[in-house]
Amino acid sequence: MSEKSQTPAACCPPASEQADLRPIEGDEADEELASLSKAIGHPARVKILRVLVRKNVCICGDIVDELPLAQSTVSQHLKVLKDAGLIRGDVDGPRVCYCIEPRALRRLKALVGGL
């Protein structure tokens, strides 16, 4: 990790390992899949997810360094992913540290797998 990065424990609380027993079919599941799909519907957001999975945790500046986009654009994409619940972010002074929300990623995989 770069100097800007921190350990996962310092930035994001531990992820829930509890099994998600919600159905993968039906109206609610379809709405959820559509919402999550919309959140990953931009190549930059897919790249951000890949960066976060690979690095496990990133300060916003680390993510900006990985993409050919302005910091403000990356921040907007991060907001979409966070609003969808796919990532978590904690404020650490002037910095915001992001990490994957594993339960949401598992849920997305289950919903897609249920097609």
N, C-alpha and C positions, 0 to 999 in steps of 0.2 A: 504494500500500500504506500501511497505517496505520503508526504508530510501532512497533507491536508486531511488524509483519512484517519479514521480511528478504528478501534476494535469494535466488532458488532455489539458487544455487550454495553459499550459506552454510548452507542447511538440509538439502538433500537431494543426495545424490551424483547424477551424471548417469545418466539412464535408459539401459538397454540398447536399442540400435536393432537388435539381432540379430533376424532373422526367426524366428518360432515355427513350426516345421515339424511339430508334433504333429498327429495326426489330429483332425478335428472331429466324427467319428462313432465309435461303439463304446462299450464299457462304461466305459472310463476317461474319455472325453470327456463321457459322460452324467453320471458322478459329479462331474466338475469343474464342469459347467454347473449341476447341482443345488446344489452348494456355493456357487458364486458368486451364483446366484439367491437363495439363502437370505440371503446377506450383504446384498444390495440389496433385500430383501423388506420394508423399512420405509421409509415416505416420508421420514423424517428422514435416513436414510442416503443416499437418492437425492439429497436436497437438499445434504448434505455433499459428495457427489461433484461436484455441479454447482458449488458454491462453490469447491472446489479446482481444478476445470478452469478456471473463469473467472478466478480470482486467481493460479493457477499454484502458489502456496505460501501457507500460512497458519499462524500461531501459533494454538493452541487457542482463545485468547481472541477472536481474530478470527472464528472459526467460531461461537463462542457468541453473538457480537454479531449474527450473521446469522439465528439461529434463535430461536424462542420457547420455548426449552427451558433447563433448568438446566444449569450447567456439568457436573455429575456425569452427567447424562443424555447430554449431547453426548460426554463422554469414553467412556462405555460404547459408544455407537454408533461412535466412532472405533476403539475396540478391536476390534469386530466386523469393520469394514472392513480394519483392519490385519492381523488374524488370517487373513482371506481373501486377503490379498496385493494388495488393490485400491489401498491407499495405503501410503506409507512415512512414518515419523516419526523424527526425530532429536531427541535431548535437547540443548538449548542452555541450560545452566545450569538455572534453575528452570522454563524454558519448554520445551514440546514443539512442534516445527515439523512440519507435515504437508504432504505433496504426493501427487499422483496417481502411481500406478505405471503408466505408459503401456503397458508390455508386457502387464500383466494386463488393462487396459481393452481393448486390441486383441484379446486372447484371448477375453474375454467377448463382444465384438462378433462375432468369428468363430464362436464356438460357437452364439450365437443365430442368426446368419445361416445356419448349417448345419441348422437345423430344417426 
